[in-house]
């Protein structure tokens, strides 16, 4: 029997080629199907890419929550792009960089009542949140015939504050401009009455009036008779800001039959940011608030006037609690008049006290 023939040698050498072919096929499959199956979808995304986006959004949300930006009224949409409802409680700016605290006790303990009038309201709501945070019943005196007069008067009333009109009147210093709606001494009586009515129409809800500037007009008996007669027809009271020692406003008010009172102390005269340090401002204001409380304790009541500025709001927030601790109550201006009855004279202690004109009336001829 012949032995079986042996297989050719080339059949054994084909296996390496078969293995190589199988490897190439596997690599092509992995690069195609396998890689596509492991690729991230648009919704999932790799963890390394999603984390920065998520943390950025979270940080933005925290910043918006902790430091909300002041909202502007729709009137200012051309500048800000906002169309928010007016006066939606802008965030309160940070307090001045000072650790200053009032003296306690501010005064020897004694009863009395004070009303605090915030003048010169009418140029935007930026300071309103600061005054709301003071936590005391204040009275806001709004300048008439300005773009923001009506909105601010309504916003102050909605915040629980009483509203007056800050009537522009002619000053002795002719270089000063009291603003629109100003009562001047050259106007006839009928024209003065008509002007007061137009001014009041732009300050809705005003319970009374005090003069803005007016050192010349408040010293003119005829002019004051025309002004106060217009207020009597409306049932309004008058507070003399006492920008001049020659004012006849209270004497004329008594003759006409208009309830009236007079400012006791200007509480701030250097409220602007460029007038000195916060400590110096608060220290000077403390002396004025102390004087106001002392007058109230001696005479029963007193009226302080300050201005619509964030620094003044911070001053009131620091000093009014110390005044209250001394037994002096801060009340709305109408409460001082209610104590004597409408139309029957001035609040107790309404007469102007003796005062240092250089210190408490720095803006003479206003």
Secondary structure as GFF3:
##gff-version 3
##sequence-region A 1 366
A	DSSP	three_ten_helix	9	14	.	.	.	ID=ss1
A	DSSP	alpha_helix	15	29	.	.	.	ID=ss2
A	DSSP	pi_helix	30	34	.	.	.	ID=ss3
A	DSSP	alpha_helix	35	38	.	.	.	ID=ss4
A	DSSP	alpha_helix	47	66	.	.	.	ID=ss5
A	DSSP	three_ten_helix	74	76	.	.	.	ID=ss6
A	DSSP	alpha_helix	77	80	.	.	.	ID=ss7
A	DSSP	beta_strand	112	121	.	.	.	ID=ss8
A	DSSP	alpha_helix	128	132	.	.	.	ID=ss9
A	DSSP	beta_strand	139	143	.	.	.	ID=ss10
A	DSSP	alpha_helix	149	158	.	.	.	ID=ss11
A	DSSP	beta_strand	162	169	.	.	.	ID=ss12
A	DSSP	alpha_helix	189	201	.	.	.	ID=ss13
A	DSSP	beta_strand	208	213	.	.	.	ID=ss14
A	DSSP	three_ten_helix	217	219	.	.	.	ID=ss15
A	DSSP	alpha_helix	221	234	.	.	.	ID=ss16
A	DSSP	beta_strand	237	240	.	.	.	ID=ss17
A	DSSP	alpha_helix	249	256	.	.	.	ID=ss18
A	DSSP	beta_strand	260	262	.	.	.	ID=ss19
A	DSSP	beta_strand	265	266	.	.	.	ID=ss20
A	DSSP	three_ten_helix	273	275	.	.	.	ID=ss21
A	DSSP	alpha_helix	278	299	.	.	.	ID=ss22
A	DSSP	beta_strand	301	307	.	.	.	ID=ss23
A	DSSP	alpha_helix	310	325	.	.	.	ID=ss24
A	DSSP	beta_strand	328	331	.	.	.	ID=ss25
A	DSSP	alpha_helix	333	338	.	.	.	ID=ss26
A	DSSP	alpha_helix	357	360	.	.	.	ID=ss27
###
